[in-house]
Protein backbone atom coordinates (compact mmCIF):
# COMPACT_ATOMS: atom_id res chain seq x y z
CA UNK A 1 0.00 0.00 0.00
CA UNK A 2 1.37 3.41 -0.91
CA UNK A 3 1.94 6.11 1.70
CA UNK A 4 -0.95 8.17 0.28
CA UNK A 5 -3.32 5.21 0.46
CA UNK A 6 -2.27 4.53 4.04
CA UNK A 7 -2.98 8.13 5.06
CA UNK A 8 -6.39 8.09 3.37
CA UNK A 9 -7.27 4.81 5.07
CA UNK A 10 -6.24 6.16 8.49
CA UNK A 11 -8.29 9.33 7.93
CA UNK A 12 -11.43 7.40 6.98
CA UNK A 13 -11.02 5.11 9.98
CA UNK A 14 -10.75 8.08 12.31
CA UNK A 15 -13.89 9.65 10.82
CA UNK A 16 -15.83 6.42 11.27
CA UNK A 17 -14.83 6.05 14.94
CA UNK A 18 -17.46 7.29 17.41
CA UNK A 19 -16.63 10.46 19.34
CA UNK A 20 -15.39 9.90 22.85
CA UNK A 21 -18.03 10.80 25.43
CA UNK A 22 -17.06 12.90 28.43
CA UNK A 23 -16.12 10.81 31.46
CA UNK A 24 -18.52 12.63 33.78
CA UNK A 25 -21.96 14.17 33.47
CA UNK A 26 -21.63 17.83 34.44
CA UNK A 27 -25.31 18.66 33.90
CA UNK A 28 -27.07 16.71 36.63
CA UNK A 29 -27.55 17.13 40.36
CA UNK A 30 -25.82 14.70 42.73
CA UNK A 31 -26.14 14.31 46.48
CA UNK A 32 -23.06 14.63 48.64
CA UNK A 33 -21.71 15.84 51.98
CA UNK A 34 -24.33 16.64 54.60
CA UNK A 35 -27.16 15.63 52.25
CA UNK A 36 -26.50 18.67 50.04
CA UNK A 37 -27.05 18.62 46.30
CA UNK A 38 -24.06 19.41 44.09
CA UNK A 39 -23.68 20.44 40.46
CA UNK A 40 -20.81 21.39 38.20
CA UNK A 41 -19.99 25.07 38.52
CA UNK A 42 -17.32 27.72 38.93
CA UNK A 43 -15.96 29.42 42.03
CA UNK A 44 -14.13 32.73 41.67
CA UNK A 45 -11.49 32.80 44.40
CA UNK A 46 -10.23 35.89 46.20
CA UNK A 47 -6.69 35.19 44.91
CA UNK A 48 -7.91 35.75 41.34
CA UNK A 49 -8.04 32.08 40.35
CA UNK A 50 -11.12 30.12 39.30
CA UNK A 51 -12.06 26.66 40.51
CA UNK A 52 -14.14 24.30 38.36
CA UNK A 53 -15.77 21.69 40.57
CA UNK A 54 -18.96 20.11 41.85
CA UNK A 55 -20.29 22.87 44.13
CA UNK A 56 -23.29 23.09 46.48
CA UNK A 57 -26.58 24.06 44.87
CA UNK A 58 -28.36 26.56 47.11
CA UNK A 59 -30.98 29.28 46.71
CA UNK A 60 -30.12 30.60 50.18
CA UNK A 61 -26.36 31.04 49.98
CA UNK A 62 -23.49 29.41 51.86
CA UNK A 63 -22.40 30.08 55.42
CA UNK A 64 -18.93 29.32 56.85
CA UNK A 65 -17.64 26.66 54.44
CA UNK A 66 -17.95 25.91 50.72
CA UNK A 67 -17.91 22.15 50.18
CA UNK A 68 -16.76 20.91 46.78
CA UNK A 69 -15.67 17.84 44.83
CA UNK A 70 -13.15 17.81 41.99
CA UNK A 71 -14.52 14.61 40.45
CA UNK A 72 -17.95 13.04 40.02
CA UNK A 73 -19.49 11.82 43.25
CA UNK A 74 -20.56 8.54 41.71
CA UNK A 75 -17.00 7.61 40.78
CA UNK A 76 -15.11 4.67 42.21
CA UNK A 77 -13.69 5.12 44.71
CA UNK A 78 -16.09 7.80 45.92
CA UNK A 79 -14.23 11.14 46.20
CA UNK A 80 -13.79 12.84 49.55
CA UNK A 81 -15.25 16.32 49.98
CA UNK A 82 -12.95 19.32 50.11
CA UNK A 83 -13.67 22.56 51.94
CA UNK A 84 -12.98 26.25 51.44
CA UNK A 85 -13.65 29.00 54.01
CA UNK A 86 -16.18 31.41 52.52
CA UNK A 87 -13.71 34.28 52.96
CA UNK A 88 -11.54 32.69 50.25
CA UNK A 89 -14.38 32.66 47.70
CA UNK A 90 -15.41 35.84 45.86
CA UNK A 91 -18.35 34.41 43.90
CA UNK A 92 -20.07 31.21 42.73
CA UNK A 93 -21.91 30.36 39.51
CA UNK A 94 -23.83 27.10 39.67
CA UNK A 95 -26.65 26.16 37.28
CA UNK A 96 -27.44 29.80 36.58
CA UNK A 97 -27.42 30.87 40.24
CA UNK A 98 -24.96 33.67 41.05
CA UNK A 99 -23.78 34.08 44.63
CA UNK A 100 -21.24 36.50 46.09
CA UNK A 101 -19.15 37.07 49.20
CA UNK A 102 -20.79 39.63 51.50
CA UNK A 103 -18.82 41.30 54.29
CA UNK A 104 -20.25 44.13 56.35
CA UNK A 105 -16.87 44.89 57.91
CA UNK A 106 -13.46 44.01 56.52
CA UNK A 107 -12.25 42.03 59.52
CA UNK A 108 -15.50 40.20 60.20
CA UNK A 109 -16.30 36.76 58.74
CA UNK A 110 -18.19 36.95 55.48
CA UNK A 111 -21.08 34.96 54.06
CA UNK A 112 -21.84 33.93 50.50
CA UNK A 113 -25.28 35.23 49.61
CA UNK A 114 -27.46 33.93 46.79
CA UNK A 115 -28.52 36.80 44.55
CA UNK A 116 -32.29 37.10 44.31
CA UNK A 117 -32.46 40.39 42.40
CA UNK A 118 -29.87 41.86 40.01
CA UNK A 119 -29.68 45.51 38.98
CA UNK A 120 -28.55 48.88 40.33
CA UNK A 121 -29.47 47.51 43.77
CA UNK A 122 -28.86 43.81 44.30
CA UNK A 123 -30.71 41.68 46.85
CA UNK A 124 -28.98 38.69 48.44
CA UNK A 125 -30.14 36.07 50.92
CA UNK A 126 -28.14 33.85 53.27
CA UNK A 127 -29.45 31.16 55.58
CA UNK A 128 -27.11 30.67 58.54
CA UNK A 129 -26.08 27.03 58.82
CA UNK A 130 -25.22 24.84 61.78
CA UNK A 131 -21.49 24.51 62.19
CA UNK A 132 -19.88 21.27 60.94
CA UNK A 133 -18.54 19.13 63.76
CA UNK A 134 -14.95 17.97 64.08
CA UNK A 135 -14.25 14.57 65.56
CA UNK A 136 -10.84 13.07 66.26
CA UNK A 137 -10.34 9.51 65.07
CA UNK A 138 -6.65 8.97 65.73
CA UNK A 139 -4.28 11.90 65.10
CA UNK A 140 -6.30 13.47 62.25
CA UNK A 141 -9.40 15.65 62.77
CA UNK A 142 -12.35 14.60 60.63
CA UNK A 143 -14.88 17.18 59.45
CA UNK A 144 -18.45 15.93 59.30
CA UNK A 145 -21.98 17.23 58.93
CA UNK A 146 -23.85 18.29 62.09
CA UNK A 147 -25.36 15.30 63.84
CA UNK A 148 -29.14 14.99 63.95
CA UNK A 149 -30.61 15.86 67.32
CA UNK A 150 -33.96 15.24 68.94
CA UNK A 151 -33.62 18.41 71.00
CA UNK A 152 -35.56 21.52 70.04
CA UNK A 153 -33.29 23.96 68.22
CA UNK A 154 -33.55 27.58 67.14
CA UNK A 155 -34.78 28.05 63.56
CA UNK A 156 -32.04 28.88 61.06
CA UNK A 157 -31.63 32.63 60.67
CA UNK A 158 -32.27 34.10 57.22
CA UNK A 159 -30.36 37.28 56.47
CA UNK A 160 -31.15 39.71 53.66
CA UNK A 161 -28.54 42.06 52.20
CA UNK A 162 -28.77 45.03 49.85
CA UNK A 163 -25.72 45.92 47.76
CA UNK A 164 -24.86 48.56 45.18
CA UNK A 165 -22.26 48.36 42.42
CA UNK A 166 -19.86 50.54 44.43
CA UNK A 167 -19.81 47.90 47.18
CA UNK A 168 -22.17 49.69 49.58
CA UNK A 169 -23.72 46.89 51.64
CA UNK A 170 -26.37 46.76 54.35
CA UNK A 171 -27.80 43.86 56.33
CA UNK A 172 -31.53 44.49 56.57
CA UNK A 173 -33.00 43.74 60.00
CA UNK A 174 -36.75 43.50 60.71
CA UNK A 175 -36.64 46.03 63.54
CA UNK A 176 -34.88 48.64 61.37
CA UNK A 177 -36.44 47.72 58.03
CA UNK A 178 -38.24 51.00 57.27
CA UNK A 179 -35.26 53.19 58.16
CA UNK A 180 -32.62 51.03 56.46
CA UNK A 181 -34.46 50.37 53.21
CA UNK A 182 -35.83 53.90 52.79
CA UNK A 183 -32.31 55.28 53.32
CA UNK A 184 -30.79 52.83 50.84
CA UNK A 185 -33.40 53.75 48.22
CA UNK A 186 -33.38 57.47 49.04
CA UNK A 187 -32.68 58.55 45.45
CA UNK A 188 -36.20 57.34 44.60
CA UNK A 189 -37.96 59.80 46.91
CA UNK A 190 -41.49 58.53 46.32
CA UNK A 191 -40.69 54.86 46.93
CA UNK A 192 -38.48 55.70 49.91
CA UNK A 193 -41.29 57.76 51.46
CA UNK A 194 -43.76 54.87 51.17
CA UNK A 195 -41.28 52.45 52.75
CA UNK A 196 -40.45 54.88 55.57
CA UNK A 197 -44.16 55.34 56.30
CA UNK A 198 -44.72 51.58 56.46
CA UNK A 199 -47.48 51.72 53.87
CA UNK A 200 -49.22 48.44 53.00
CA UNK A 201 -47.18 46.44 50.51
CA UNK A 202 -43.95 48.14 51.56
CA UNK A 203 -42.81 45.95 54.45
CA UNK A 204 -40.28 43.14 55.00
CA UNK A 205 -42.47 40.54 53.27
CA UNK A 206 -42.37 42.62 50.07
CA UNK A 207 -38.61 43.34 50.07
CA UNK A 208 -37.87 41.41 46.88
CA UNK A 209 -40.74 43.09 45.02
CA UNK A 210 -39.65 46.51 46.32
CA UNK A 211 -36.10 46.08 45.02
CA UNK A 212 -37.37 44.92 41.64
CA UNK A 213 -39.65 47.97 41.53
CA UNK A 214 -36.80 50.30 42.49
CA UNK A 215 -34.53 48.87 39.77
CA UNK A 216 -37.22 49.19 37.09
CA UNK A 217 -37.85 52.81 38.08
CA UNK A 218 -34.10 53.53 38.19
CA UNK A 219 -33.64 52.25 34.64
CA UNK A 220 -36.43 54.50 33.37
CA UNK A 221 -35.16 57.65 35.07
C-alpha positions in Angstrom: 0.0 0.0 0.0 1.4 3.4 -0.9 1.9 6.1 1.7 -0.9 8.2 0.3 -3.3 5.2 0.5 -2.3 4.5 4.0 -3.0 8.1 5.1 -6.4 8.1 3.4 -7.3 4.8 5.1 -6.2 6.2 8.5 -8.3 9.3 7.9 -11.4 7.4 7.0 -11.0 5.1 10.0 -10.8 8.1 12.3 -13.9 9.6 10.8 -15.8 6.4 11.3 -14.8 6.1 14.9 -17.5 7.3 17.4 -16.6 10.5 19.3 -15.4 9.9 22.9 -18.0 10.8 25.4 -17.1 12.9 28.4 -16.1 10.8 31.5 -18.5 12.6 33.8 -22.0 14.2 33.5 -21.6 17.8 34.4 -25.3 18.7 33.9 -27.1 16.7 36.6 -27.5 17.1 40.4 -25.8 14.7 42.7 -26.1 14.3 46.5 -23.1 14.6 48.6 -21.7 15.8 52.0 -24.3 16.6 54.6 -27.2 15.6 52.2 -26.5 18.7 50.0 -27.0 18.6 46.3 -24.1 19.4 44.1 -23.7 20.4 40.5 -20.8 21.4 38.2 -20.0 25.1 38.5 -17.3 27.7 38.9 -16.0 29.4 42.0 -14.1 32.7 41.7 -11.5 32.8 44.4 -10.2 35.9 46.2 -6.7 35.2 44.9 -7.9 35.7 41.3 -8.0 32.1 40.3 -11.1 30.1 39.3 -12.1 26.7 40.5 -14.1 24.3 38.4 -15.8 21.7 40.6 -19.0 20.1 41.8 -20.3 22.9 44.1 -23.3 23.1 46.5 -26.6 24.1 44.9 -28.4 26.6 47.1 -31.0 29.3 46.7 -30.1 30.6 50.2 -26.4 31.0 50.0 -23.5 29.4 51.9 -22.4 30.1 55.4 -18.9 29.3 56.9 -17.6 26.7 54.4 -18.0 25.9 50.7 -17.9 22.2 50.2 -16.8 20.9 46.8 -15.7 17.8 44.8 -13.1 17.8 42.0 -14.5 14.6 40.4 -17.9 13.0 40.0 -19.5 11.8 43.3 -20.6 8.5 41.7 -17.0 7.6 40.8 -15.1 4.7 42.2 -13.7 5.1 44.7 -16.1 7.8 45.9 -14.2 11.1 46.2 -13.8 12.8 49.5 -15.2 16.3 50.0 -12.9 19.3 50.1 -13.7 22.6 51.9 -13.0 26.2 51.4 -13.7 29.0 54.0 -16.2 31.4 52.5 -13.7 34.3 53.0 -11.5 32.7 50.2 -14.4 32.7 47.7 -15.4 35.8 45.9 -18.4 34.4 43.9 -20.1 31.2 42.7 -21.9 30.4 39.5 -23.8 27.1 39.7 -26.6 26.2 37.3 -27.4 29.8 36.6 -27.4 30.9 40.2 -25.0 33.7 41.0 -23.8 34.1 44.6 -21.2 36.5 46.1 -19.2 37.1 49.2 -20.8 39.6 51.5 -18.8 41.3 54.3 -20.2 44.1 56.3 -16.9 44.9 57.9 -13.5 44.0 56.5 -12.2 42.0 59.5 -15.5 40.2 60.2 -16.3 36.8 58.7 -18.2 36.9 55.5 -21.1 35.0 54.1 -21.8 33.9 50.5 -25.3 35.2 49.6 -27.5 33.9 46.8 -28.5 36.8 44.5 -32.3 37.1 44.3 -32.5 40.4 42.4 -29.9 41.9 40.0 -29.7 45.5 39.0 -28.5 48.9 40.3 -29.5 47.5 43.8 -28.9 43.8 44.3 -30.7 41.7 46.8 -29.0 38.7 48.4 -30.1 36.1 50.9 -28.1 33.8 53.3 -29.4 31.2 55.6 -27.1 30.7 58.5 -26.1 27.0 58.8 -25.2 24.8 61.8 -21.5 24.5 62.2 -19.9 21.3 60.9 -18.5 19.1 63.8 -14.9 18.0 64.1 -14.2 14.6 65.6 -10.8 13.1 66.3 -10.3 9.5 65.1 -6.6 9.0 65.7 -4.3 11.9 65.1 -6.3 13.5 62.3 -9.4 15.7 62.8 -12.4 14.6 60.6 -14.9 17.2 59.5 -18.4 15.9 59.3 -22.0 17.2 58.9 -23.9 18.3 62.1 -25.4 15.3 63.8 -29.1 15.0 63.9 -30.6 15.9 67.3 -34.0 15.2 68.9 -33.6 18.4 71.0 -35.6 21.5 70.0 -33.3 24.0 68.2 -33.5 27.6 67.1 -34.8 28.0 63.6 -32.0 28.9 61.1 -31.6 32.6 60.7 -32.3 34.1 57.2 -30.4 37.3 56.5 -31.1 39.7 53.7 -28.5 42.1 52.2 -28.8 45.0 49.9 -25.7 45.9 47.8 -24.9 48.6 45.2 -22.3 48.4 42.4 -19.9 50.5 44.4 -19.8 47.9 47.2 -22.2 49.7 49.6 -23.7 46.9 51.6 -26.4 46.8 54.4 -27.8 43.9 56.3 -31.5 44.5 56.6 -33.0 43.7 60.0 -36.8 43.5 60.7 -36.6 46.0 63.5 -34.9 48.6 61.4 -36.4 47.7 58.0 -38.2 51.0 57.3 -35.3 53.2 58.2 -32.6 51.0 56.5 -34.5 50.4 53.2 -35.8 53.9 52.8 -32.3 55.3 53.3 -30.8 52.8 50.8 -33.4 53.8 48.2 -33.4 57.5 49.0 -32.7 58.6 45.5 -36.2 57.3 44.6 -38.0 59.8 46.9 -41.5 58.5 46.3 -40.7 54.9 46.9 -38.5 55.7 49.9 -41.3 57.8 51.5 -43.8 54.9 51.2 -41.3 52.5 52.8 -40.5 54.9 55.6 -44.2 55.3 56.3 -44.7 51.6 56.5 -47.5 51.7 53.9 -49.2 48.4 53.0 -47.2 46.4 50.5 -43.9 48.1 51.6 -42.8 46.0 54.5 -40.3 43.1 55.0 -42.5 40.5 53.3 -42.4 42.6 50.1 -38.6 43.3 50.1 -37.9 41.4 46.9 -40.7 43.1 45.0 -39.6 46.5 46.3 -36.1 46.1 45.0 -37.4 44.9 41.6 -39.7 48.0 41.5 -36.8 50.3 42.5 -34.5 48.9 39.8 -37.2 49.2 37.1 -37.9 52.8 38.1 -34.1 53.5 38.2 -33.6 52.3 34.6 -36.4 54.5 33.4 -35.2 57.7 35.1 
